[in-house]
Amino acid sequence: MASRGLLTVSLQGRKIEIGLTEEGRTLADDLSAQAIFADLAARGTIVMKAVGDMSGTRLKDFVYEVVPEITGMKWGQEIAADVGTSVDGDPV
């Protein structure tokens, strides 16, 4: 995607930063407006509201904290819907 001018990738110390270019943002907005992507766009909005400013490491730690059994799961195994806690730490 970077080679197509849709996102930028930079290294800040030990941190890799990935961001959308103006062209990438336009494409993302156009795709999210299409009915076929409505569910994905809605989920993306929820994720951004919940964890959008978390670093990758903090997000990983949060997932392991909320769903500790995930560490022992096999790749592709479905996570039960009733497992975990809400973003603010309260049981769901």
Biopython code that builds the backbone (N, CA, C, O; Angstrom):
import numpy as np
from Bio.PDB.StructureBuilder import StructureBuilder

atoms = [
    (1, "MET", "N", (0.809, -1.177, 0.000)),
    (1, "MET", "CA", (0.000, 0.000, 0.000)),
    (1, "MET", "C", (0.868, 1.262, 0.000)),
    (1, "MET", "O", (0.498, 2.285, -0.576)),
    (2, "ALA", "N", (2.019, 1.168, 0.652)),
    (2, "ALA", "CA", (2.920, 2.322, 0.652)),
    (2, "ALA", "C", (3.424, 2.598, -0.760)),
    (2, "ALA", "O", (3.546, 3.752, -1.171)),
    (3, "SER", "N", (3.716, 1.527, -1.502)),
    (3, "SER", "CA", (4.231, 1.713, -2.860)),
    (3, "SER", "C", (3.174, 2.314, -3.793)),
    (3, "SER", "O", (3.509, 2.858, -4.845)),
    (4, "ARG", "N", (1.928, 2.216, -3.414)),
    (4, "ARG", "CA", (0.843, 2.806, -4.206)),
    (4, "ARG", "C", (0.451, 4.187, -3.698)),
    (4, "ARG", "O", (-0.497, 4.792, -4.197)),
    (5, "GLY", "N", (1.189, 4.687, -2.695)),
    (5, "GLY", "CA", (0.944, 6.025, -2.189)),
    (5, "GLY", "C", (-0.260, 6.141, -1.274)),
    (5, "GLY", "O", (-0.790, 7.235, -1.081)),
    (6, "LEU", "N", (-0.707, 5.006, -0.700)),
    (6, "LEU", "CA", (-1.894, 5.025, 0.145)),
    (6, "LEU", "C", (-1.572, 5.199, 1.622)),
    (6, "LEU", "O", (-2.424, 5.622, 2.403)),
    (7, "LEU", "N", (-0.341, 4.872, 2.005)),
    (7, "LEU", "CA", (0.052, 5.055, 3.390)),
    (7, "LEU", "C", (1.529, 5.382, 3.495)),
    (7, "LEU", "O", (2.306, 5.166, 2.565)),
    (8, "THR", "N", (1.891, 5.905, 4.651)),
    (8, "THR", "CA", (3.291, 6.216, 4.927)),
    (8, "THR", "C", (3.774, 5.302, 6.037)),
    (8, "THR", "O", (3.007, 4.912, 6.916)),
    (9, "VAL", "N", (5.047, 4.969, 5.986)),
    (9, "VAL", "CA", (5.678, 4.145, 7.013)),
    (9, "VAL", "C", (6.950, 4.859, 7.428)),
    (9, "VAL", "O", (7.765, 5.231, 6.583)),
    (10, "SER", "N", (7.123, 5.052, 8.743)),
    (10, "SER", "CA", (8.333, 5.691, 9.234)),
    (10, "SER", "C", (8.765, 5.030, 10.530)),
    (10, "SER", "O", (7.978, 4.371, 11.209)),
    (11, "LEU", "N", (10.027, 5.221, 10.852)),
    (11, "LEU", "CA", (10.597, 4.662, 12.065)),
    (11, "LEU", "C", (10.929, 5.807, 13.002)),
    (11, "LEU", "O", (11.692, 6.702, 12.639)),
    (12, "GLN", "N", (10.369, 5.792, 14.199)),
    (12, "GLN", "CA", (10.623, 6.804, 15.224)),
    (12, "GLN", "C", (11.257, 6.087, 16.413)),
    (12, "GLN", "O", (10.553, 5.574, 17.284)),
    (13, "GLY", "N", (12.573, 6.054, 16.444)),
    (13, "GLY", "CA", (13.257, 5.271, 17.481)),
    (13, "GLY", "C", (13.031, 3.797, 17.206)),
    (13, "GLY", "O", (13.415, 3.285, 16.155)),
    (14, "ARG", "N", (12.409, 3.125, 18.149)),
    (14, "ARG", "CA", (12.083, 1.704, 17.971)),
    (14, "ARG", "C", (10.647, 1.495, 17.527)),
    (14, "ARG", "O", (10.198, 0.359, 17.377)),
    (15, "LYS", "N", (9.929, 2.584, 17.318)),
    (15, "LYS", "CA", (8.512, 2.514, 16.986)),
    (15, "LYS", "C", (8.294, 2.706, 15.492)),
    (15, "LYS", "O", (8.819, 3.646, 14.894)),
    (16, "ILE", "N", (7.520, 1.812, 14.897)),
    (16, "ILE", "CA", (7.125, 1.936, 13.491)),
    (16, "ILE", "C", (5.792, 2.665, 13.449)),
    (16, "ILE", "O", (4.830, 2.253, 14.098)),
    (17, "GLU", "N", (5.739, 3.742, 12.689)),
    (17, "GLU", "CA", (4.505, 4.506, 12.549)),
    (17, "GLU", "C", (3.952, 4.331, 11.143)),
    (17, "GLU", "O", (4.663, 4.497, 10.152)),
    (18, "ILE", "N", (2.672, 3.993, 11.077)),
    (18, "ILE", "CA", (1.980, 3.787, 9.806)),
    (18, "ILE", "C", (0.797, 4.743, 9.776)),
    (18, "ILE", "O", (0.026, 4.814, 10.733)),
    (19, "GLY", "N", (0.654, 5.473, 8.684)),
    (19, "GLY", "CA", (-0.450, 6.424, 8.574)),
    (19, "GLY", "C", (-0.951, 6.512, 7.145)),
    (19, "GLY", "O", (-0.232, 6.201, 6.195)),
    (20, "LEU", "N", (-2.190, 6.938, 7.013)),
    (20, "LEU", "CA", (-2.773, 7.103, 5.687)),
    (20, "LEU", "C", (-2.311, 8.402, 5.057)),
    (20, "LEU", "O", (-2.178, 9.424, 5.730)),
    (21, "THR", "N", (-2.068, 8.349, 3.758)),
    (21, "THR", "CA", (-1.831, 9.569, 3.000)),
    (21, "THR", "C", (-3.204, 10.164, 2.678)),
    (21, "THR", "O", (-4.233, 9.557, 2.972)),
    (22, "GLU", "N", (-3.212, 11.336, 2.081)),
    (22, "GLU", "CA", (-4.482, 11.945, 1.671)),
    (22, "GLU", "C", (-5.214, 11.026, 0.692)),
    (22, "GLU", "O", (-6.429, 10.850, 0.775)),
    (23, "GLU", "N", (-4.447, 10.444, -0.241)),
    (23, "GLU", "CA", (-5.043, 9.514, -1.213)),
    (23, "GLU", "C", (-5.584, 8.275, -0.509)),
    (23, "GLU", "O", (-6.654, 7.780, -0.860)),
    (24, "GLY", "N", (-4.854, 7.778, 0.474)),
    (24, "GLY", "CA", (-5.302, 6.612, 1.237)),
    (24, "GLY", "C", (-6.566, 6.906, 2.020)),
    (24, "GLY", "O", (-7.472, 6.075, 2.072)),
    (25, "ARG", "N", (-6.635, 8.083, 2.631)),
    (25, "ARG", "CA", (-7.826, 8.489, 3.387)),
    (25, "ARG", "C", (-9.023, 8.609, 2.461)),
    (25, "ARG", "O", (-10.127, 8.189, 2.810)),
    (26, "THR", "N", (-8.812, 9.181, 1.284)),
    (26, "THR", "CA", (-9.906, 9.318, 0.318)),
    (26, "THR", "C", (-10.432, 7.948, -0.097)),
    (26, "THR", "O", (-11.643, 7.729, -0.145)),
    (27, "LEU", "N", (-9.519, 7.030, -0.394)),
    (27, "LEU", "CA", (-9.931, 5.678, -0.778)),
    (27, "LEU", "C", (-10.666, 4.993, 0.375)),
    (27, "LEU", "O", (-11.701, 4.365, 0.155)),
    (28, "ALA", "N", (-10.149, 5.105, 1.594)),
    (28, "ALA", "CA", (-10.804, 4.498, 2.758)),
    (28, "ALA", "C", (-12.209, 5.066, 2.946)),
    (28, "ALA", "O", (-13.152, 4.320, 3.210)),
    (29, "ASP", "N", (-12.347, 6.374, 2.812)),
    (29, "ASP", "CA", (-13.661, 7.008, 2.945)),
    (29, "ASP", "C", (-14.612, 6.537, 1.856)),
    (29, "ASP", "O", (-15.784, 6.271, 2.121)),
    (30, "ASP", "N", (-14.105, 6.435, 0.625)),
    (30, "ASP", "CA", (-14.939, 5.961, -0.492)),
    (30, "ASP", "C", (-15.398, 4.521, -0.256)),
    (30, "ASP", "O", (-16.562, 4.191, -0.489)),
    (31, "LEU", "N", (-14.490, 3.671, 0.203)),
    (31, "LEU", "CA", (-14.846, 2.276, 0.462)),
    (31, "LEU", "C", (-15.847, 2.167, 1.605)),
    (31, "LEU", "O", (-16.804, 1.397, 1.523)),
    (32, "SER", "N", (-15.630, 2.940, 2.678)),
    (32, "SER", "CA", (-16.530, 2.851, 3.829)),
    (32, "SER", "C", (-17.930, 3.344, 3.507)),
    (32, "SER", "O", (-18.876, 2.998, 4.215)),
    (33, "ALA", "N", (-18.088, 4.143, 2.459)),
    (33, "ALA", "CA", (-19.400, 4.643, 2.060)),
    (33, "ALA", "C", (-20.177, 3.627, 1.228)),
    (33, "ALA", "O", (-21.372, 3.813, 0.998)),
    (34, "GLN", "N", (-19.529, 2.564, 0.775)),
    (34, "GLN", "CA", (-20.194, 1.544, -0.037)),
    (34, "GLN", "C", (-20.939, 0.568, 0.865)),
    (34, "GLN", "O", (-20.418, 0.145, 1.897)),
    (35, "ALA", "N", (-22.144, 0.216, 0.477)),
    (35, "ALA", "CA", (-23.000, -0.659, 1.285)),
    (35, "ALA", "C", (-22.325, -1.991, 1.624)),
    (35, "ALA", "O", (-22.508, -2.512, 2.724)),
    (36, "ILE", "N", (-21.564, -2.533, 0.708)),
    (36, "ILE", "CA", (-20.932, -3.831, 0.938)),
    (36, "ILE", "C", (-19.924, -3.782, 2.103)),
    (36, "ILE", "O", (-19.632, -4.809, 2.715)),
    (37, "PHE", "N", (-19.400, -2.594, 2.402)),
    (37, "PHE", "CA", (-18.424, -2.432, 3.484)),
    (37, "PHE", "C", (-19.029, -1.798, 4.737)),
    (37, "PHE", "O", (-18.293, -1.453, 5.662)),
    (38, "ALA", "N", (-20.350, -1.638, 4.788)),
    (38, "ALA", "CA", (-21.000, -0.946, 5.909)),
    (38, "ALA", "C", (-20.682, -1.600, 7.250)),
    (38, "ALA", "O", (-20.355, -0.904, 8.211)),
    (39, "ASP", "N", (-20.771, -2.918, 7.329)),
    (39, "ASP", "CA", (-20.507, -3.621, 8.587)),
    (39, "ASP", "C", (-19.053, -3.443, 9.008)),
    (39, "ASP", "O", (-18.769, -3.177, 10.176)),
    (40, "LEU", "N", (-18.146, -3.587, 8.070)),
    (40, "LEU", "CA", (-16.723, -3.417, 8.355)),
    (40, "LEU", "C", (-16.414, -1.982, 8.799)),
    (40, "LEU", "O", (-15.628, -1.768, 9.722)),
    (41, "ALA", "N", (-17.030, -1.013, 8.143)),
    (41, "ALA", "CA", (-16.819, 0.387, 8.510)),
    (41, "ALA", "C", (-17.341, 0.659, 9.918)),
    (41, "ALA", "O", (-16.697, 1.364, 10.694)),
    (42, "ALA", "N", (-18.498, 0.104, 10.246)),
    (42, "ALA", "CA", (-19.064, 0.305, 11.588)),
    (42, "ALA", "C", (-18.163, -0.318, 12.652)),
    (42, "ALA", "O", (-17.933, 0.283, 13.702)),
    (43, "ARG", "N", (-17.661, -1.506, 12.387)),
    (43, "ARG", "CA", (-16.753, -2.165, 13.334)),
    (43, "ARG", "C", (-15.459, -1.370, 13.489)),
    (43, "ARG", "O", (-14.935, -1.235, 14.595)),
    (44, "GLY", "N", (-14.953, -0.851, 12.388)),
    (44, "GLY", "CA", (-13.740, -0.046, 12.441)),
    (44, "GLY", "C", (-13.917, 1.198, 13.294)),
    (44, "GLY", "O", (-13.013, 1.589, 14.032)),
    (45, "THR", "N", (-15.079, 1.814, 13.190)),
    (45, "THR", "CA", (-15.378, 2.997, 13.999)),
    (45, "THR", "C", (-15.396, 2.641, 15.478)),
    (45, "THR", "O", (-14.868, 3.387, 16.303)),
    (46, "ILE", "N", (-15.991, 1.522, 15.813)),
    (46, "ILE", "CA", (-16.035, 1.079, 17.213)),
    (46, "ILE", "C", (-14.629, 0.789, 17.731)),
    (46, "ILE", "O", (-14.281, 1.179, 18.845)),
    (47, "VAL", "N", (-13.829, 0.110, 16.928)),
    (47, "VAL", "CA", (-12.456, -0.208, 17.340)),
    (47, "VAL", "C", (-11.662, 1.073, 17.565)),
    (47, "VAL", "O", (-10.948, 1.190, 18.561)),
    (48, "MET", "N", (-11.778, 2.030, 16.654)),
    (48, "MET", "CA", (-11.039, 3.288, 16.800)),
    (48, "MET", "C", (-11.468, 4.050, 18.053)),
    (48, "MET", "O", (-10.630, 4.652, 18.724)),
    (49, "LYS", "N", (-12.742, 4.033, 18.370)),
    (49, "LYS", "CA", (-13.210, 4.709, 19.580)),
    (49, "LYS", "C", (-12.670, 4.019, 20.829)),
    (49, "LYS", "O", (-12.372, 4.679, 21.824)),
    (50, "ALA", "N", (-12.544, 2.700, 20.777)),
    (50, "ALA", "CA", (-12.120, 1.932, 21.952)),
    (50, "ALA", "C", (-10.611, 1.919, 22.142)),
    (50, "ALA", "O", (-10.130, 2.068, 23.265)),
    (51, "VAL", "N", (-9.857, 1.745, 21.058)),
    (51, "VAL", "CA", (-8.411, 1.518, 21.204)),
    (51, "VAL", "C", (-7.568, 2.289, 20.209)),
    (51, "VAL", "O", (-6.383, 1.992, 20.052)),
    (52, "GLY", "N", (-8.140, 3.263, 19.537)),
    (52, "GLY", "CA", (-7.462, 3.958, 18.461)),
    (52, "GLY", "C", (-6.132, 4.589, 18.797)),
    (52, "GLY", "O", (-5.256, 4.667, 17.935)),
    (53, "ASP", "N", (-5.955, 5.045, 20.032)),
    (53, "ASP", "CA", (-4.699, 5.703, 20.361)),
    (53, "ASP", "C", (-3.728, 4.800, 21.115)),
    (53, "ASP", "O", (-2.687, 5.262, 21.582)),
    (54, "MET", "N", (-4.058, 3.521, 21.235)),
    (54, "MET", "CA", (-3.155, 2.586, 21.919)),
    (54, "MET", "C", (-1.995, 2.203, 21.007)),
    (54, "MET", "O", (-2.152, 2.070, 19.793)),
    (55, "SER", "N", (-0.842, 2.032, 21.614)),
    (55, "SER", "CA", (0.290, 1.504, 20.848)),
    (55, "SER", "C", (0.021, 0.028, 20.569)),
    (55, "SER", "O", (-0.851, -0.580, 21.191)),
    (56, "GLY", "N", (0.759, -0.534, 19.648)),
    (56, "GLY", "CA", (0.613, -1.951, 19.334)),
    (56, "GLY", "C", (0.860, -2.833, 20.539)),
    (56, "GLY", "O", (0.143, -3.809, 20.757)),
    (57, "THR", "N", (1.870, -2.495, 21.324)),
    (57, "THR", "CA", (2.183, -3.276, 22.520)),
    (57, "THR", "C", (1.063, -3.160, 23.546)),
    (57, "THR", "O", (0.665, -4.158, 24.147)),
    (58, "ARG", "N", (0.552, -1.943, 23.752)),
    (58, "ARG", "CA", (-0.542, -1.752, 24.709)),
    (58, "ARG", "C", (-1.787, -2.481, 24.241)),
    (58, "ARG", "O", (-2.503, -3.054, 25.063)),
    (59, "LEU", "N", (-2.066, -2.476, 22.946)),
    (59, "LEU", "CA", (-3.221, -3.193, 22.409)),
    (59, "LEU", "C", (-3.070, -4.693, 22.643)),
    (59, "LEU", "O", (-4.025, -5.352, 23.054)),
    (60, "LYS", "N", (-1.889, -5.235, 22.388)),
    (60, "LYS", "CA", (-1.630, -6.658, 22.637)),
    (60, "LYS", "C", (-1.852, -6.984, 24.106)),
    (60, "LYS", "O", (-2.540, -7.950, 24.436)),
    (61, "ASP", "N", (-1.271, -6.179, 24.986)),
    (61, "ASP", "CA", (-1.423, -6.397, 26.424)),
    (61, "ASP", "C", (-2.886, -6.327, 26.840)),
    (61, "ASP", "O", (-3.339, -7.119, 27.666)),
    (62, "PHE", "N", (-3.630, -5.372, 26.264)),
    (62, "PHE", "CA", (-5.049, -5.227, 26.565)),
    (62, "PHE", "C", (-5.821, -6.482, 26.149)),
    (62, "PHE", "O", (-6.649, -6.979, 26.912)),
    (63, "VAL", "N", (-5.559, -6.986, 24.969)),
    (63, "VAL", "CA", (-6.243, -8.191, 24.496)),
    (63, "VAL", "C", (-5.923, -9.367, 25.399)),
    (63, "VAL", "O", (-6.822, -10.125, 25.762)),
    (64, "TYR", "N", (-4.666, -9.536, 25.768)),
    (64, "TYR", "CA", (-4.288, -10.636, 26.655)),
    (64, "TYR", "C", (-4.911, -10.484, 28.034)),
    (64, "TYR", "O", (-5.220, -11.483, 28.685)),
    (65, "GLU", "N", (-5.101, -9.245, 28.491)),
    (65, "GLU", "CA", (-5.726, -8.991, 29.788)),
    (65, "GLU", "C", (-7.219, -9.304, 29.741)),
    (65, "GLU", "O", (-7.765, -9.910, 30.664)),
    (66, "VAL", "N", (-7.868, -8.887, 28.666)),
    (66, "VAL", "CA", (-9.308, -9.067, 28.528)),
    (66, "VAL", "C", (-9.668, -10.520, 28.216)),
    (66, "VAL", "O", (-10.658, -11.042, 28.729)),
    (67, "VAL", "N", (-8.882, -11.153, 27.395)),
    (67, "VAL", "CA", (-9.156, -12.528, 26.966)),
    (67, "VAL", "C", (-7.891, -13.367, 27.168)),
    (67, "VAL", "O", (-7.246, -13.744, 26.190)),
    (68, "PRO", "N", (-7.525, -13.666, 28.420)),
    (68, "PRO", "CA", (-6.267, -14.366, 28.670)),
    (68, "PRO", "C", (-6.182, -15.743, 28.012)),
    (68, "PRO", "O", (-5.089, -16.204, 27.683)),
    (69, "GLU", "N", (-7.304, -16.392, 27.820)),
    (69, "GLU", "CA", (-7.280, -17.717, 27.198)),
    (69, "GLU", "C", (-6.863, -17.682, 25.731)),
    (69, "GLU", "O", (-6.603, -18.725, 25.131)),
    (70, "ILE", "N", (-6.799, -16.484, 25.155)),
    (70, "ILE", "CA", (-6.402, -16.348, 23.755)),
    (70, "ILE", "C", (-4.966, -16.826, 23.537)),
    (70, "ILE", "O", (-4.617, -17.278, 22.447)),
    (71, "THR", "N", (-4.138, -16.724, 24.575)),
    (71, "THR", "CA", (-2.733, -17.113, 24.431)),
    (71, "THR", "C", (-2.577, -18.607, 24.176)),
    (71, "THR", "O", (-1.572, -19.033, 23.607)),
    (72, "GLY", "N", (-3.558, -19.410, 24.589)),
    (72, "GLY", "CA", (-3.467, -20.848, 24.386)),
    (72, "GLY", "C", (-4.289, -21.360, 23.227)),
    (72, "GLY", "O", (-4.377, -22.568, 23.011)),
    (73, "MET", "N", (-4.897, -20.445, 22.473)),
    (73, "MET", "CA", (-5.757, -20.870, 21.365)),
    (73, "MET", "C", (-4.949, -21.184, 20.121)),
    (73, "MET", "O", (-3.837, -20.689, 19.937)),
    (74, "LYS", "N", (-5.532, -22.019, 19.272)),
    (74, "LYS", "CA", (-4.918, -22.331, 17.981)),
    (74, "LYS", "C", (-5.322, -21.272, 16.973)),
    (74, "LYS", "O", (-6.407, -20.697, 17.057)),
    (75, "TRP", "N", (-4.431, -21.018, 16.010)),
    (75, "TRP", "CA", (-4.693, -20.035, 14.966)),
    (75, "TRP", "C", (-6.001, -20.361, 14.264)),
    (75, "TRP", "O", (-6.211, -21.499, 13.844)),
    (76, "GLY", "N", (-6.882, -19.379, 14.133)),
    (76, "GLY", "CA", (-8.154, -19.554, 13.438)),
    (76, "GLY", "C", (-9.293, -19.995, 14.339)),
    (76, "GLY", "O", (-10.447, -20.001, 13.911)),
    (77, "GLN", "N", (-8.991, -20.367, 15.587)),
    (77, "GLN", "CA", (-10.025, -20.783, 16.513)),
    (77, "GLN", "C", (-10.879, -19.585, 16.891)),
    (77, "GLN", "O", (-10.350, -18.508, 17.162)),
    (78, "GLU", "N", (-12.210, -19.763, 16.912)),
    (78, "GLU", "CA", (-13.112, -18.652, 17.212)),
    (78, "GLU", "C", (-13.121, -18.343, 18.703)),
    (78, "GLU", "O", (-13.111, -19.247, 19.538)),
    (79, "ILE", "N", (-13.139, -17.053, 19.024)),
    (79, "ILE", "CA", (-13.214, -16.601, 20.411)),
    (79, "ILE", "C", (-14.685, -16.541, 20.798)),
    (79, "ILE", "O", (-15.492, -15.960, 20.072)),
    (80, "ALA", "N", (-15.043, -17.137, 21.939)),
    (80, "ALA", "CA", (-16.428, -17.140, 22.393)),
    (80, "ALA", "C", (-16.913, -15.718, 22.619)),
    (80, "ALA", "O", (-16.157, -14.874, 23.100)),
    (81, "ALA", "N", (-18.162, -15.445, 22.278)),
    (81, "ALA", "CA", (-18.714, -14.093, 22.367)),
    (81, "ALA", "C", (-18.891, -13.617, 23.805)),
    (81, "ALA", "O", (-18.897, -12.410, 24.047)),
    (82, "ASP", "N", (-19.032, -14.519, 24.755)),
    (82, "ASP", "CA", (-19.293, -14.101, 26.134)),
    (82, "ASP", "C", (-18.035, -14.022, 26.991)),
    (82, "ASP", "O", (-18.136, -13.939, 28.215)),
    (83, "VAL", "N", (-16.851, -14.045, 26.379)),
    (83, "VAL", "CA", (-15.600, -14.022, 27.112)),
    (83, "VAL", "C", (-15.081, -12.598, 27.195)),
    (83, "VAL", "O", (-15.175, -11.853, 26.219)),
    (84, "GLY", "N", (-14.533, -12.202, 28.346)),
    (84, "GLY", "CA", (-13.814, -10.940, 28.437)),
    (84, "GLY", "C", (-14.505, -9.881, 29.250)),
    (84, "GLY", "O", (-15.474, -10.139, 29.963)),
    (85, "THR", "N", (-13.978, -8.671, 29.125)),
    (85, "THR", "CA", (-14.492, -7.508, 29.824)),
    (85, "THR", "C", (-14.626, -6.373, 28.832)),
    (85, "THR", "O", (-14.122, -6.446, 27.711)),
    (86, "SER", "N", (-15.295, -5.346, 29.248)),
    (86, "SER", "CA", (-15.449, -4.181, 28.387)),
    (86, "SER", "C", (-14.162, -3.379, 28.370)),
    (86, "SER", "O", (-13.245, -3.664, 29.140)),
    (87, "VAL", "N", (-14.083, -2.386, 27.508)),
    (87, "VAL", "CA", (-12.891, -1.567, 27.347)),
    (87, "VAL", "C", (-12.530, -0.861, 28.648)),
    (87, "VAL", "O", (-11.348, -0.665, 28.932)),
    (88, "ASP", "N", (-13.532, -0.474, 29.447)),
    (88, "ASP", "CA", (-13.232, 0.227, 30.700)),
    (88, "ASP", "C", (-12.900, -0.720, 31.849)),
    (88, "ASP", "O", (-12.714, -0.280, 32.983)),
    (89, "GLY", "N", (-12.825, -2.032, 31.556)),
    (89, "GLY", "CA", (-12.381, -3.003, 32.549)),
    (89, "GLY", "C", (-13.514, -3.703, 33.297)),
    (89, "GLY", "O", (-13.263, -4.613, 34.086)),
    (90, "ASP", "N", (-14.764, -3.285, 33.054)),
    (90, "ASP", "CA", (-15.884, -3.932, 33.724)),
    (90, "ASP", "C", (-16.227, -5.242, 33.045)),
    (90, "ASP", "O", (-16.118, -5.349, 31.823)),
    (91, "PRO", "N", (-16.646, -6.256, 33.821)),
    (91, "PRO", "CA", (-17.059, -7.532, 33.201)),
    (91, "PRO", "C", (-18.218, -7.309, 32.249)),
    (91, "PRO", "O", (-19.055, -6.433, 32.467)),
    (92, "VAL", "N", (-18.261, -8.096, 31.205)),
    (92, "VAL", "CA", (-19.372, -8.010, 30.266)),
    (92, "VAL", "C", (-20.331, -9.143, 30.493)),
    (92, "VAL", "O", (-21.341, -9.245, 29.796)),
]
sb = StructureBuilder()
sb.init_structure("model")
sb.init_model(0)
sb.init_chain("A")
sb.init_seg("    ")
for serial, (resi, resn, name, xyz) in enumerate(atoms, 1):
    if name == "N":
        sb.init_residue(resn, " ", resi, " ")
    sb.init_atom(name, np.array(xyz, "f"), 0.0, 1.0, " ", f" {name:<3s}", serial, name[0])
structure = sb.get_structure()
